[in-house]
Amino acid sequence: MLIQGFPAQVAGTNCFVVATGPGEQCIVIDPGVGVSDRLEEIVAEHRLHPVAVVLTHGHLDHTFSVLPVCQANDVPALIHAADRAALADPWTGLGLPVGAPLFGIPGLTFAEPDDVRTITDGERLELAGMAFQVRHAPGHTPGSVVLTLDSGLVDPSSADVLFSGDVLFQGSIGRTDLPGGSMAAMTASLRDVILPMPDEVIVLPGHGGQTTIGAERLTNPFLRDLT
């Protein structure tokens, strides 16, 4: 299994490249701002062949490079239906006037790819020789999802890797004060989606370093209070 992550140039958003190994197909998770050059280096270094871009939610710091990545590799973008509109209008979800400078940088523009496909809760994504399970986990955004992966490539319900997007971080959770956010929905997602996972599951979040479900169960105040 090959999983390589690196932070984007803005907001430190983690972009992940996931494949069964060098020379194989891969998927790209959450290509944020300014990731294209580093992404191309990783793909070339490991002789990979991207087949899809998967987005954990619709915020710009996770989706900004989706168009160039999809165009360069002629692949689709996958996003939950509840966040689909964010690819057409990323400003509203951030509480900004439509057309406002993105990240305060004049001239920085965004466009959605031609091939956008929606994913649903419980869906099994068979991509690049791997099986990912989609779990809808709203709260940060209406369409936030987490992705589980069994590195044995057999059964994603027995996952040992979780791509948690902005649902769960090391010691914290995603903010819920932006348009479409809901603390009540986030609490339900943490209780019903995150907490039932085994302690040994490795968590690869949308920001910050990796952790485990067990470590967060013990030390993350948002989870500890629920247990």
VENVEN-V929041 format. One record per helix or strand. SS is the DSSP state (H for helix, E for strand). FROM is the first residue (numbers start at 1). LEN is the number of residues. If there is no record, write none. Layout:
SS/FROM/LEN
SS/FROM/LEN
//
This chain:
E/2/6
E/13/7
E/25/5
H/36/10
E/49/6
H/60/4
H/66/8
E/76/5
H/81/3
H/85/4
H/92/3
E/102/1
E/105/1
E/116/4
E/124/4
E/130/7
E/145/5
H/156/3
E/161/5
E/168/2
E/172/2
H/183/12
E/202/4
E/207/1
E/211/2
H/213/7
H/221/4
//
